[in-house]
Amino acid sequence: MSSISPARPAPAAAPSPASGAGSPPAYVYDLAELDAHVRAVRAALGDVELYYAVKANPDPELLRTLLPYVDGFEVASGGELAHVREHFPQVPVALGGPGKTDAELLSDVTRLHVESPGELRRLLASGRPADVLLRVNLDISIEGAALAMGGGATPFGMDPAGVDECVALLRSQEAVRLRGVHAHLASGLDAPRMLELAAVILDYARTLGVTEINLGGGMAVSYTDPSLRFDWQAYGRGLAALRRPGETLRIEPGRSLTVYCGRYVTHVIDVKRVHGELFAIVAGGTHHLRTPATKGHDQPVLVPRTGEPITIVGQLCTPKDVLARRVPIALKAGDRVEFTMAGAYAWNISHHDFLMHPRPTFHYLHRPEPS
Ligand SMILES: Cc1ncc(COP(=O)(O)O)c(C=O)c1O
């Protein structure tokens, strides 16, 4: 059994145990579940280094739970870097992302992911030492991805000509050391597709003669069938087979690590029928949990009692404030509603201030202390 503790209410929110009628919605993070999940991922990866992409969910309690299993954190801004440094000053950090400011570019990190020849020129002009990976965007077809950051003309990373330009710039100087290649080409791919991509990225890295290869994140997560999980065992075995002696392989997943541990708990304010369709209006909405609006899916919801299909919407005055469409559950005013898979790209990507409703509270389920 787990215990529940209201460890950190969100700023500007009144602390509340969990969402009941009249109280604000709540995020509940099951840290014991997260611990078990990441422990299994870590074991499946063998020698592959694991960095967590902080952008998926920077909650310090989650980062603390991940800490024993990760080799570092991947951050994509000076804000994320300051956040990680504040809580975990000793942990290795890789900084990536297009459009780095001078302050970001010159920050002291374990690895800097260079996104363009222009960035590299600015870094070299500063005279500041750095260990860099060149972010490559290979011209390959990426089928079945939820999002593609590479495989064609996108603002992420460089094509091989851009990488060649960087390699030439790095010659005849010693301050900036070329450590390897970084490639985050797509998100939402299963283990066989990720391994195909890994093979292509590794072939490319070997042409440059580098031995450190960051294969990115993007491991698939299914919101339609939460029981369909990324096959970490197969991925770990596949990477072990691809890796050559002397090579360091690294990955930086976000969503696939933290998505399952979070729930968004709210309650029904009103139920109504409009032009024949049933709607449940819940406290909160997509300003707390933007994931279904941004990904265009129905957020998975726990179904205590089946009933006539009902569309669950939030309190915002926009037709986009839909959390799940035509869910077959019986709901009435006052009922508790629990959305699952809310541990990644959920609260932290939401437009919190729109309409100035109260913020949710945050709660953490811990593993019980051994007695
Ligand atoms: C460079 C980079 N690395 C890692 C990630 C994490 O991806 P995911 O959360 O899909 O694993 C992202 C997400 O956009 C990214 O841009």
The ligand as an ORCA input file, in Angstrom:
! r2SCAN-3c Opt
* xyz 0 1
  C      16.158     17.112    -28.182
  C      15.119     16.340    -27.462
  N      15.498     15.303    -26.698
  C      14.581     14.563    -26.012
  C      13.242     14.851    -26.085
  C      12.280     14.004    -25.305
  O      11.373     13.380    -26.144
  P      10.287     12.379    -25.512
  O       9.668     13.069    -24.374
  O       9.339     12.139    -26.646
  O      11.022     11.137    -25.108
  C      12.802     15.920    -26.887
  C      11.383     16.242    -26.995
  O      10.943     17.061    -27.739
  C      13.768     16.689    -27.594
  O      13.409     17.721    -28.360
*
